[in-house]
Amino acid sequence: MLDWVFLAGLVVFAASSIGFYVAGRGKQGLNAAFLVSFVTLISYLLMWQGDLTVTTGSGQPIFWSRWLFYGLSCTLLMVEIGKLKEIEGGALTRLVYLTAIVMLTGFLAARDLTPFRWAHVAISSVAYALVAVQVLGSGARAPGWVNATVLFGWTAFPLVFILAPTGVGLIGSAAANLLYLVLDIYTKIVFNVRLSTSA
């Protein structure tokens, strides 16, 4: 089933990369929607290839490269969210580096099969809580779906991480990666489509 999940991710993010690229031609500035989709496409390609993994004692593969690519795609998304919420200057810089810390420590936790991984999970969770509080607490007027994307979309990722083989192992790798695919589509494609249609 894992191959089908990753193949679906390849197809979906190839299509969204093409769509966002075409839609962004002629516009000024960085085409963040295209870059986020393209980075995610490369991530799914690597996971489909299957080389960059560790295997738990119960035989469940962990595709740790996912969090390296999240480091880039999610910081780009956070810049977009920050602009929507009118977060600027030092506050936006804080959001960007805290998001990078969340993903870096997620990567370290995913690669580590020892109990020490929970130290990385704790650091990641604190950094994410600071991000969520700053974004959700921003008083700027922005469409309500922006907060919903962060509250429900972004917050679901660490919950899956904890339930998956990277955490307590209540769900297997196939189920976890299927959930990640759904969340990737929601937080990266649906978000950017809504952003483009509300602009």
Backbone as a ProteinNet text record, in pm:
[ID]
protein_1_A
[PRIMARY]
MLDWVFLAGLVVFAASSIGFYVAGRGKQGLNAAFLVSFVTLISYLLMWQGDLTVTTGSGQPIFWSRWLFYGLSCTLLMVEIGKLKEIEGGALTRLVYLTAIVMLTGFLAARDLTPFRWAHVAISSVAYALVAVQVLGSGARAPGWVNATVLFGWTAFPLVFILAPTGVGLIGSAAANLLYLVLDIYTKIVFNVRLSTSA
[TERTIARY]
81	0	84.7	202.3	288.5	325	357.9	392.5	279.2	154.8	38.9	19.1	45.8	34.5	135.1	259.2	363	340.1	292.2	261.1	147.8	46.9	-62.1	-7.6	83.7	145.8	223.1	294.3	367.9	273.9	165.5	71.2	5.2	-43.4	-114.6	-22.8	100	188	256	266.7	311.4	206.2	79.6	-29.4	-38.1	-27.9	-38.5	82.2	200.5	319	300.4	250.5	225.5	119.1	11	-97.8	-53.3	19.8	65.1	170.1	252.2	351.9	282.9	187.7	115	36.7	-29.9	-109.5	-21.4	103.1	190.8	272.2	266	342.4	290.4	382.3	342.7	318.3	314.2	294.5	429.3	430.9	553.5	580	706.1	742.8	758.3	781.2	807.7	679.3	685.3	571.3	581.2	543.7	558.5	473.2	354.1	265.8	332.8	395.7	468.3	584.2	664.4	781.1	741	636.2	588.4	546.2	470.6	425.3	542.1	636.4	748.4	839.5	866.6	948.1	879.5	747.2	672.2	673.5	668.3	680	812	921	1053.2	1056	993.9	987.5	916.7	802.5	729.7	807.5	882.8	966.5	1071.9	1137.3	1238	1176.1	1058.4	993.7	949.3	902.6	862.9	983.4	1099.5	1223.5	1259.2	1234.5	1244.4	1380.2	1479.9	1614.9	1637.1	1582	1613	1515.2	1539.6	1450.8	1530.9	1462.7	1507	1390.6	1419	1315	1305.3	1183.9	1162.1	1179.6	1183.8	1196.2	1081.7	964.6	849.1	843	948.9	956.1	887.2	848.4	780.6	883.8	876.5	971	931.3	1031.8	1011.2	1084.5	1011.9	1066.7	1105.5	1226.2	1267.5	1294.8	1316.5	1346.3	1229.1	1108.2	988.9	1011.2	1070.9	1083.2	1190.3	1288.4	1385.8	1317.3	1231.3	1159.8	1053.6	993.7	900.8	973	1100.3	1177.5	1171.9	1176.2	1168.5	1023.9	940.8	802.9	723.4	740.5	660.3	708.5	837.4	881.9	827.2	819.6	757.1	609.4	541.3	400	382.5	473.7	463.1	482.6	568	582.7	450.3	384.6	254.2	150.2	147.3	51.3	80.3	207.9	246.4	200.2	213.8	168.8	17.1	-54.9	-200.8	-244	-169.6	-203.8	-136.9	-71.3	-3.4	102.1	173.9	285.9	411.7	487.6	601.8	724.7	835.4	959	1009.3	1048.6	1105.1	1007.8	878.7	778.2	771.1	778.9	777.2	905.6	1018.2	1146	1139.7	1080.8	1064.6	980.7	870	784.8	860.9	941.9	1016.4	1118.3	1197.3	1299.2	1238.7	1127.2	1060.9	1004.1	949.2	899.4	1013.6	1127.7	1244.1	1290.2	1285.4	1321.9	1225.8	1095.6	996.2	1033	1065.2	1093	1227.9	1328.3	1460.1	1453.2	1386.8	1376.4	1283.9	1185.5	1104.9	1189.8	1279.2	1373.2	1462.1	1516.6	1603.8	1527.5	1402.8	1321	1285.9	1259.6	1223.2	1339.7	1461.6	1579.8	1623.2	1577.4	1624.6	1524	1565.4	1476	1492.3	1577.4	1599.4	1500.6	1488.3	1400.3	1439.8	1563.8	1608.8	1529.8	1462.9	1385.7	1277.8	1233.4	1128.7	1178.7	1310.4	1366.8	1348.5	1373.9	1351.7	1204	1118.1	972.4	929.9	985.5	949.7	991.1	1113.1	1160.2	1073	1044.2	959.6	821.3	765.3	631.1	626.6	729.5	735.2	747.3	835	851.7	720.9	651.7	525.4	418.8	414.7	318.2	340.8	466.5	498.1	452	471.2	424.8	273.3	204.4	57.9	-0.2	56.2	6.9	24.7	140.9	166.4	74.3	56.4	-27.5	-173.9	-222.1	-364.2	-397.6	-299	-322.1	-310	-267.2	-254	-391.6	-400.1	-528.6	-562.4	-472.4	-496.2	-618.1	-688	-802.7	-751.7	-795.3	-760.7	-878.5	-894.7	-1005.4	-1000.5	-1117.7	-1124.2	-1058.4	-1053	-993.3	-843	-780.2	-635.3	-608.5	-682.1	-666.1	-704.7	-808.7	-851.8	-743.4	-674.2	-565.1	-456.8	-421.3	-317.3	-368.6	-486.6	-539.5	-565.3	-631	-667.5	-565.3	-513.9	-419.9	-281.7	-220.3	-83.7	-74.9	-172.3	-167.1	-185.2	-247.7	-266.5	-135	-37.3	90.4	161.1	180.9	247.1	164.9	31.8	-51.3	-28.1	-21.5	8.4	148.2	243.9	381.9	386.3	311	311.2	241.9	134.5	62	133.4	218	285.2	404.9	474	595.6	703.6	699	792.8	768.1	647.4	611.6	578.7	450.6	410.4	369.1	354.6	328.4	187.1	88.6	-50.2	-103.6	-47.9	-83.6	42.9	26.8	140.8	188.1	297.5	358.6	266.4	194.1	105.4	-5.7	-69	-177.3	-123.6	-7.1	51.1	81.2	139.7	175.3	53.2	-52.6	-177.8	-234.6	-229.7	-275.9	-189.4	-57.9	30.7	-3.9	-36.8	-73.6	-198.7	-299.4	-422.8	-391.6	-309.4	-273.5	-188.7	-98.6	-18.9	-108.9	-206.9	-299.8	-376.6	-422.9	-502.4	-419.4	-300	-222.3	-139.1	-117.2	-30.6	-106.4	-194.6	-267.2	-395.8	-480.7	-607.2	-580.2	-482.1	-446.7	-411.9	-322.7	-278.3	-386.2	-473.7	-586.8	-678.7	-709.9	-795.6	-729.6	-599.4	-525.9	-535.7	-519.3	-524.1	-663.8	-766.2	-902.4	-955.1	-891.6	-937.3	-856.5	-751.3	-664.9	-734.1
-121.6	0	127.2	119.6	238	289.3	197.4	240.7	318.9	274.9	343.5	480.7	492.4	622.5	720.5	675.4	763.5	794.7	695.8	719.9	821.4	811	909.1	1048	1056.1	1183.9	1241.5	1155	1198.6	1259.9	1189.2	1234.6	1365.9	1369.7	1489.2	1610.8	1595.3	1711.5	1746.8	1651.4	1686.2	1774.6	1734.5	1813.2	1951.5	1958.1	2089.1	2176.8	2116.8	2195.1	2259.1	2181	2234.6	2343.9	2315.8	2413.3	2543.8	2535.6	2657.3	2731.7	2657	2721.9	2802.1	2738.1	2805.2	2925	2906.4	3015.3	3131.8	3103.4	3208.4	3280.6	3233.5	3301.4	3443.1	3534.3	3673.2	3751.9	3683.3	3754.1	3793.2	3903.2	3951.1	3872.8	3859.8	3800.3	3649.8	3594.4	3452.3	3371.2	3266.7	3177	3067.7	3104.2	3012.7	2886.8	2901.5	2785.5	2679.4	2722.7	2629.7	2565	2645.9	2591.7	2490.9	2521.6	2429.9	2297.5	2304.8	2182.1	2105	2176.6	2108.9	2041.5	2110.1	2050.6	1924.7	1931	1816	1702.3	1735.3	1634.6	1559.2	1631.6	1567.5	1478.9	1525.4	1446.3	1313.5	1317.1	1192.8	1102.7	1161.4	1081.3	1003.8	1070.8	1004.6	896.1	925.1	824.2	704.5	729.5	619.9	533.9	599.5	526.6	436.2	483.7	399.3	381.6	458	438.5	504.1	621.1	699.9	666.6	552.8	505.8	447	435.7	349.7	254.7	141.3	42.1	15.5	20.3	-4.1	-152.1	-184.3	-324.1	-411.1	-350.2	-426.2	-431.7	-379.8	-388.2	-276.2	-170.2	-57.3	43	78	177	318.9	399.1	541	619.3	701.9	780.1	918	923.8	1043.4	1162.6	1138.9	1251.2	1348	1301.1	1386.3	1518.4	1509.9	1629.6	1724.3	1674.8	1765.2	1854.2	1793.8	1870.3	1960.4	1915.8	2003	2128.1	2114.1	2229.3	2344.2	2312.5	2416.2	2453	2353	2382.4	2452.8	2410.4	2469.3	2607.9	2636.9	2773.8	2867.9	2820	2900.8	2924.3	2818.8	2833.5	2930.6	2925.3	3013.6	3159.5	3184.5	3321.3	3367.7	3280.4	3315	3341	3254.1	3270.3	3399.5	3425.3	3547.8	3672.5	3672.6	3788	3804.9	3692.3	3699.1	3754.5	3718.3	3761.8	3894.5	3956.8	4085.4	4079.2	3968.4	3952	3987.8	4084.6	4136.4	4147.9	4182	4212.7	4098.3	4132.3	4032.8	3922.2	3954.5	3852.3	3747.1	3790.9	3695.8	3614.1	3678.4	3606.1	3496.6	3529.8	3430.7	3312.5	3341.8	3234.5	3142.5	3202	3122.8	3032.7	3087.7	3001.7	2901.2	2937	2838	2722.6	2755.6	2650.8	2561.3	2620.5	2541.8	2451.1	2500.7	2419.3	2301.8	2328	2219.2	2107	2142.7	2041.2	1973	2049.2	1990.3	1889.2	1926.3	1832.5	1715.5	1738	1627	1528.1	1580.8	1495.5	1415.7	1483.3	1414	1305.7	1335.2	1236.5	1118.5	1144.5	1036.9	942.3	992.6	910.2	830.8	872	815.1	713	588.8	484.4	460.3	539.6	524.2	611.8	589.4	676	823.7	853.9	993.7	1074.4	1006.7	1079.6	1167.6	1129	1207.1	1345.1	1360.2	1493.3	1581.9	1525.3	1600.5	1633	1535.7	1557.7	1670.7	1673.2	1778.2	1915.7	1927.2	2055.8	2098.9	2003.8	2032.2	2079.5	2014.4	2048.5	2188.6	2223.7	2357.6	2462.9	2437.2	2532.6	2547.3	2435.2	2442.9	2517.5	2495.3	2566.4	2717.3	2760	2902.4	2956.6	2875.8	2915.3	2929.9	2828.4	2828	2943.7	2968.1	3076.9	3211.2	3230.7	3358.3	3375.8	3270.8	3282	3297.5	3208.5	3211.9	3335	3385.4	3501.3	3633.9	3629.8	3754.8	3817.8	3947	4016	4066.3	4042.8	4094.4	4027.3	4102.6	4046.4	3959.8	3837.8	3743.7	3648.8	3585.3	3490.1	3383.3	3342.2	3244.6	3112.6	3077.5	2949.3	2945.7	3063	3064.7	3003.8	3049.6	2991.9	2844.8	2808.2	2668.5	2580.3	2632.7	2556.1	2525.9	2626.7	2606.2	2516.8	2549	2477.5	2330.3	2302.2	2164.3	2094.5	2167	2105.1	2086	2195.1	2186.7	2107	2121.4	2053.9	1903.4	1858.8	1714.4	1642.3	1711.4	1646.8	1589.9	1669	1610.1	1499.7	1506.7	1399.6	1268.7	1276.7	1157.5	1106.7	1198.8	1162.5	1079.9	1122.4	1052.7	917.1	907.1	780	680.4	730.1	648.9	573.3	493.3	425.8	521.4	647.7	747.4	776.9	745.3	770.1	642.3	626.6	511	390.9	408.8	297.1	241.5	325.6	278.3	258.4	330.7	308.7	273.5	197.6	154.8	262.1	232.3	326.7	359.6	260.2	284.9	382.4	359.9	449.2	588.6	595.8	726.6	805.1	739.2	810.4	847.9	769.5	807.7	933.4	938.3	1057.8	1178.8	1159.2	1269.3	1320.2	1229.2	1270.7	1358.9	1315.5	1394.7	1532.1	1535	1662.2	1748.7	1687.3	1763.4	1830.6	1756.5	1812.9	1929.6	1912.7	2017.5	2142.6	2123.8	2238.9	2303.5	2233.7	2288.7	2321.4	2232.2	2257.6	2335.3	2282.2	2350.3	2490.9	2503.4	2635	2732	2692.4	2783.2	2811.1	2714.4	2740.1	2845.4	2826.3	2923	3061.1	3060.3	3187.3	3260.3	3186.5	3249	3297.1	3225.9	3265.6	3378	3396.5	3503.3	3630.9	3623.6	3741.3	3849.1
0	0	0	63.8	71.2	-67	-158.9	-294.5	-358	-334.1	-391.5	-328.9	-200.1	-133.2	-192.9	-206	-259.1	-406.9	-482	-623	-636.7	-550.8	-550.5	-518.2	-420.7	-387.8	-505.3	-577.8	-696.3	-799.8	-828.7	-931	-888.4	-765	-716.4	-715.7	-664.6	-653	-784.5	-877.1	-1012.9	-1078.8	-1065.9	-1125	-1062.2	-927.8	-862.3	-895.2	-909.8	-946.4	-1083.5	-1178.9	-1312.8	-1305.9	-1233.9	-1222.8	-1160.1	-1048.4	-981.4	-1064.7	-1138.7	-1224.4	-1334.1	-1400.9	-1509.1	-1454.5	-1341.5	-1283	-1238.2	-1203.1	-1151.5	-1256.2	-1381.8	-1486.9	-1507.7	-1521.9	-1544.2	-1417.3	-1302.5	-1175.6	-1117.8	-1046.7	-984.2	-855.2	-819.6	-691.1	-697.2	-580.3	-564.2	-581	-661.9	-678.7	-571.8	-448.8	-335.6	-352.4	-410.5	-428.7	-515.6	-624.4	-711.1	-636.4	-565.6	-495.1	-388.1	-313.1	-209.3	-271.7	-382	-449.2	-508	-569.2	-634.6	-532.4	-421.1	-314.6	-260.2	-245.1	-195.7	-297.5	-425	-531.5	-520.5	-502.3	-488.3	-364	-256.4	-133.7	-158.2	-227.7	-256.1	-350.7	-441.6	-531.6	-452.1	-357.7	-274.5	-186.7	-129.9	-45.9	-129.4	-250.7	-340.3	-375.8	-393.2	-421	-303.1	-181.5	-63.4	0.3	-41.6	12.3	148.4	167.8	286.7	399.3	462.6	569.2	684	796.6	905.6	933.2	992.7	1018.3	1167.3	1219.1	1361.8	1392.8	1521.2	1563.1	1515.1	1491.5	1443.4	1290.9	1226	1080.2	1005.3	1074.9	1010.2	957.7	828	774.8	813.9	841.4	869.3	761	690.1	579.3	631.9	689.6	761.2	669.3	539.8	449.7	438.9	470	464.9	540.8	660.1	744.7	694.5	621.4	560.7	456.4	375.8	273.9	336.3	446.5	519.3	568.3	600.1	645.9	547.1	417.5	315.2	283.2	255.5	212.3	322.9	446.2	554.3	593.5	578	604.2	496.9	371.3	265.8	296.4	339.3	376.1	492.2	587.9	703.7	664.2	564.5	513.9	453.9	377.3	319.1	428.1	528	637.3	714.3	739	809	735.2	602.3	524.1	534.1	526.1	537.7	672.3	775.9	911.2	947.8	847.7	866.7	976.6	979.6	1072.4	995.2	1044.8	970.1	1058.7	996.1	1066.7	1152.3	1275.1	1366.1	1400.2	1407	1438.9	1329.1	1202.6	1091.2	1089.5	1116.8	1123.1	1229.6	1346.2	1452.6	1405.8	1336.8	1285.6	1191.1	1105.5	1007.2	1076.6	1169.8	1230.7	1328.4	1393.4	1479	1395.2	1278.3	1188.8	1143.6	1111	1071.9	1186.7	1310.3	1426.9	1442.3	1422.8	1430.7	1334.1	1210.4	1108.6	1130	1172.5	1197.6	1311.6	1419.4	1531.3	1497.3	1409.3	1359	1281.7	1199.6	1125.4	1221.3	1322.1	1418	1493.8	1532.3	1603.9	1515.1	1387	1294.8	1268.9	1271.1	1245.1	1367.8	1484.1	1610.7	1663.1	1675.6	1725.2	1874.8	1940.5	2083.5	2161.1	2290.4	2370.9	2367.3	2330.1	2324.8	2222.5	2126.8	2026.3	2090	2209.8	2276.3	2318	2335.5	2362.6	2239.8	2120.8	1996.7	1978.2	2010	1998.7	2092.3	2212.3	2309	2257.9	2205.9	2151.7	2034.7	1946.8	1831.1	1874.3	1975.1	2022.7	2083.9	2159.8	2219.5	2109.5	2011.7	1901.3	1824.2	1799.8	1726.7	1807.7	1937.5	2021.8	2012.7	2011	1997.8	1863	1755.9	1622.4	1621.3	1671.3	1667.8	1748.6	1867.2	1951.9	1881.3	1817.5	1750.1	1630.4	1549.3	1429.8	1469	1555.3	1592.6	1675.7	1749.5	1835.6	1764.6	1638.1	1563.2	1545.6	1577.9	1569.4	1430.4	1334.3	1199.5	1136.1	1055.2	984.3	869.7	869.2	762	750.5	634.1	621.1	730	778.8	887.5	855.1	726.7	689.3	714.2	728.8	755.8	892.8	994.9	1128.6	1129.4	1054.7	1049.8	989.5	888.4	826.7	928.5	1008.8	1110.3	1222.3	1273	1389.6	1359.8	1248	1217.7	1127.4	1028	934.5	993.1	1035.6	1085.7	1215.9	1302.6	1432.1	1418.9	1311.1	1291.5	1263	1203.1	1170.3	1293.7	1401.5	1518.1	1584.2	1573.7	1629.5	1554.5	1420.4	1340.9	1375.3	1388.7	1422	1550.9	1650.8	1780.5	1771.1	1692.5	1678.8	1587.9	1498.4	1396.5	1455.1	1372.4	1420.1	1470.5	1429.8	1482.3	1629.4	1677.3	1816.9	1889.2	1926.3	2006.9	1922.1	1791.8	1702	1705.4	1736.7	1736.1	1594.8	1498.6	1358.1	1280.7	1174.5	1095.1	998.5	931.4	838.4	721.7	669.8	555.6	594	708	752.7	781.1	844.9	877.3	750.4	651.6	529.1	446.3	455.2	390.8	456.9	590.6	662.1	627.4	619.2	580.3	440.1	347.4	212.9	214.9	289.2	299.9	359.3	463	527.3	434.1	358.4	261.2	158.3	108.5	9.7	71	193.5	260.1	288.7	344.8	390.3	279.8	169.3	64.5	-63.8	-105	-229.5	-201.8	-114.4	-84.8	-31.6	57.4	111.5	0	-92	-197.1	-301	-325.1	-414.3	-351.7	-224.5	-155.8	-149.6	-128.5	-123.6	-257.8	-368.4	-500.5	-537.1	-491.9	-526.1	-436.4	-320.2	-230.5	-246.2	-328.6	-346.3	-430.2
[MASK]
+++++++++++++++++++++++++++++++++++++++++++++++++++++++++++++++++++++++++++++++++++++++++++++++++++++++++++++++++++++++++++++++++++++++++++++++++++++++++++++++++++++++++++++++++++++++++++++++++++++++

